[in-house]
Amino acid sequence: MDIKELLPKDTEGRLRIIQETVPGRQITLAHVITSPKPIVYRKLGLNPDIDFDRSAIGIITVTPSESAVIGADIAIKSGDVYLGFVDRFSGTLILTGRISAVESAVKAVIHYFQNDLGYATCPVTKK
C-alpha cells in the first residue's frame, strides 16, 4: 500500500493538511541572512533599494504568534533596523538593515524574550 493512500483527504480527494502550534512560549528560529541577493528581497516583498553589500535580513519565529508584535517593538528600538514584515497570526518577524544592526536587533529580541519574559529560545544563526 502506498503511503499517499493513508494520508487524510477531503470530500473531493484533495490532500488535507492540518497545522498546529504547540502551546508554549518559545522562539524557534532566529537567523540572520548576510548580504542576500536582490531577488531575495523582491520575493519577500521587501524594498530592494538598499546597499546589498552591507545589508542583512533577520528572521524570527515566535509562539505564541502575537508575541511577534513585542519582538518587532524590541527590534526597532534596539537600533537602526527596518521592520520588513510582522505577522501576529504566524509569529513571523522579518527585519532588514545593515548586518551589524540586524544581528544586534535579533540578539536583543532573543535576550529580552529569554531573560525578561522567560521564553525558551534558540541560538542565533548567521549565514
Backbone torsions as a table, in degrees:
resi	resn	phi	psi	omega
1	MET	NA	135.7	-179.9
2	ASP	-77.9	139.6	-178.8
3	ILE	-59.9	-31.1	-179.1
4	LYS	-63.7	-27.2	178.5
5	GLU	-70.5	-23.8	-178.2
6	LEU	-86.1	-16.6	-177.5
7	LEU	-73.4	146.3	-177.5
8	PRO	-66.4	140.5	179.9
9	LYS	-125.7	155.7	174.0
10	ASP	-85.0	-174.4	-176.0
11	THR	-65.5	-18.6	179.5
12	GLU	-100.4	8.4	177.0
13	GLY	85.7	5.3	178.6
14	ARG	-80.5	146.6	178.5
15	LEU	-63.0	134.7	-179.6
16	ARG	-109.6	125.4	-179.8
17	ILE	-118.9	132.0	177.7
18	ILE	-117.0	124.4	177.4
19	GLN	-106.3	137.0	178.3
20	GLU	-132.8	148.9	171.3
21	THR	-106.7	145.8	179.3
22	VAL	-83.8	130.4	179.1
23	PRO	-59.2	138.9	179.7
24	GLY	154.6	172.6	179.3
25	ARG	-116.8	108.7	-176.4
26	GLN	-156.9	152.1	168.7
27	ILE	-106.2	117.8	-174.2
28	THR	-99.1	-15.4	179.5
29	LEU	-148.3	130.9	174.5
30	ALA	-144.8	101.1	-173.5
31	HIS	-134.0	143.6	176.4
32	VAL	-116.1	120.7	175.9
33	ILE	-95.1	115.4	-178.2
34	THR	-93.6	140.5	178.5
35	SER	45.2	55.3	179.0
36	PRO	-68.7	155.2	176.5
37	LYS	-71.1	151.4	-179.2
38	PRO	-54.4	-31.6	-178.6
39	ILE	-63.6	-31.2	178.9
40	VAL	-63.7	-42.8	177.2
41	TYR	-60.4	-47.5	-177.4
42	ARG	-62.4	-43.3	-178.4
43	LYS	-66.5	-28.6	177.5
44	LEU	-86.8	-3.8	-178.5
45	GLY	76.5	23.6	179.9
46	LEU	-96.3	166.0	-178.3
47	ASN	-78.6	112.0	-179.1
48	PRO	-82.4	-0.6	-176.6
49	ASP	-83.7	52.8	176.5
50	ILE	-132.3	174.3	179.5
51	ASP	-75.2	102.9	-175.2
52	PHE	-66.4	-28.1	-177.4
53	ASP	-69.4	-26.6	-178.4
54	ARG	-117.2	26.1	-174.3
55	SER	-110.9	165.8	179.2
56	ALA	-151.5	159.8	172.8
57	ILE	-122.9	127.0	176.3
58	GLY	-105.4	134.5	-179.4
59	ILE	-125.2	128.1	178.4
60	ILE	-131.5	136.4	174.4
61	THR	-121.7	129.5	-173.4
62	VAL	-135.2	145.6	170.7
63	THR	-129.5	141.4	-0.7
64	PRO	-64.5	150.5	-170.0
65	SER	-61.3	-29.4	178.8
66	GLU	-63.2	-19.9	178.9
67	SER	-64.4	-17.1	178.3
68	ALA	-59.8	-30.1	178.1
69	VAL	-66.0	-41.7	176.7
70	ILE	-64.0	-43.6	178.4
71	GLY	-60.2	-40.1	178.5
72	ALA	-62.5	-43.1	179.8
73	ASP	-63.1	-47.1	178.9
74	ILE	-61.1	-44.4	-176.6
75	ALA	-62.8	-48.9	-176.4
76	ILE	-72.9	-22.3	175.4
77	LYS	-81.2	-15.0	-176.3
78	SER	-82.0	-18.2	-177.6
79	GLY	172.9	-165.6	-174.6
80	ASP	-85.8	72.8	176.2
81	VAL	-123.1	157.0	178.6
82	TYR	-108.7	143.2	177.9
83	LEU	-86.1	105.0	-178.5
84	GLY	-79.1	-35.4	-176.1
85	PHE	-168.0	138.4	170.6
86	VAL	-141.1	132.5	-178.5
87	ASP	-129.2	110.0	-179.0
88	ARG	-75.1	-6.1	178.4
89	PHE	-93.9	-34.5	179.3
90	SER	-103.6	-14.9	-178.5
91	GLY	80.5	22.6	-177.7
92	THR	-97.2	136.1	177.1
93	LEU	-131.7	127.2	177.9
94	ILE	-124.0	128.0	-179.5
95	LEU	-118.0	150.5	173.7
96	THR	-133.8	160.7	179.0
97	GLY	151.8	-164.7	177.0
98	ARG	-68.5	153.0	-175.3
99	ILE	-53.8	-50.7	-177.1
100	SER	-63.9	-38.0	-179.7
101	ALA	-69.0	-42.5	179.6
102	VAL	-66.4	-43.4	178.9
103	GLU	-62.0	-42.6	177.9
104	SER	-63.9	-40.3	-179.8
105	ALA	-65.7	-43.8	178.9
106	VAL	-62.5	-42.7	178.3
107	LYS	-65.0	-37.0	178.1
108	ALA	-64.5	-40.7	177.7
109	VAL	-63.6	-48.5	179.3
110	ILE	-57.6	-47.1	-178.2
111	HIS	-60.3	-47.0	-178.8
112	TYR	-64.0	-46.8	-178.7
113	PHE	-64.3	-39.1	-179.0
114	GLN	-73.5	-49.8	-171.5
115	ASN	-87.1	-33.5	-177.2
116	ASP	-98.2	-33.8	-176.9
117	LEU	-103.3	-10.7	177.5
118	GLY	74.0	26.0	177.8
119	TYR	-78.5	150.8	168.0
120	ALA	-77.1	135.6	-177.5
121	THR	-128.5	163.1	176.8
122	CYS	-108.4	165.1	175.7
123	PRO	-71.4	153.8	175.0
124	VAL	-80.4	128.4	177.2
125	THR	-109.0	157.3	-176.7
126	LYS	-148.1	136.4	177.4
127	LYS	-144.9	NA	NA
